[in-house]
């Protein structure tokens, strides 16, 4: 059985700030706007924890490599 590995990367082409939300949307196969709205909603409901998570993901998650895709 062959398993396909789909890495989590930040989007290089569909970015608003750092490409984190678009990268998550590509990974989950959903619309990037939905992920962006969930991040904004999460920020207002839970406080700065979501913003901190976004910043950490912007640093830790690698930028996608358009040459290999």
C-alpha positions as CSV (number, residue, x, y, z in Angstrom):
1,X,0.0,0.0,0.0
2,X,1.4,3.3,-1.1
3,X,0.7,6.3,1.2
4,X,1.0,9.8,-0.3
5,X,2.6,12.4,1.9
6,X,1.2,15.9,1.6
7,X,3.4,18.4,3.4
8,X,2.0,21.5,5.1
9,X,3.5,24.6,3.5
10,X,2.8,28.3,3.4
11,X,1.4,29.4,0.0
12,X,3.7,31.4,-2.2
13,X,1.1,32.7,-4.6
14,X,-2.1,33.1,-2.6
15,X,-0.9,35.3,0.3
16,X,-2.5,38.1,2.3
17,X,0.1,38.4,5.0
18,X,2.4,35.3,5.2
19,X,0.5,32.6,3.3
20,X,-0.4,30.6,6.4
21,X,-4.1,30.5,5.9
22,X,-3.8,29.7,2.2
23,X,-1.4,26.9,3.0
24,X,-3.7,25.5,5.6
25,X,-6.6,25.7,3.1
26,X,-4.6,23.8,0.4
27,X,-3.7,21.2,3.0
28,X,-7.3,20.7,4.1
29,X,-8.8,21.2,0.5
30,X,-11.0,24.0,1.5
31,X,-11.4,27.7,0.4
32,X,-8.7,30.0,1.8
33,X,-11.3,32.6,2.6
34,X,-13.0,30.2,5.1
35,X,-9.7,29.6,6.9
36,X,-9.0,33.4,7.0
37,X,-12.4,34.1,8.4
38,X,-11.9,31.3,11.1
39,X,-8.6,32.9,12.1
40,X,-10.2,36.4,12.4
41,X,-13.2,34.9,14.3
42,X,-10.9,32.9,16.6
43,X,-8.9,36.1,17.3
44,X,-11.9,38.0,18.4
45,X,-13.3,35.1,20.4
46,X,-10.2,33.8,22.1
47,X,-7.8,36.7,22.1
48,X,-4.3,37.0,21.0
49,X,-3.6,33.2,21.2
50,X,-4.7,32.8,17.6
51,X,-2.5,35.7,16.5
52,X,0.5,34.1,18.3
53,X,-0.2,30.7,16.7
54,X,-0.3,32.5,13.3
55,X,3.1,34.1,13.9
56,X,4.6,30.8,15.0
57,X,3.3,29.1,11.9
58,X,4.6,31.9,9.7
59,X,8.1,31.2,11.1
60,X,8.0,27.4,11.4
61,X,6.0,26.3,8.3
62,X,8.2,26.4,5.2
63,X,7.3,28.3,2.1
64,X,6.1,26.1,-0.7
65,X,8.5,25.4,-3.5
66,X,6.8,26.3,-6.8
67,X,9.6,24.6,-8.9
68,X,8.8,21.1,-7.7
69,X,5.0,21.4,-7.9
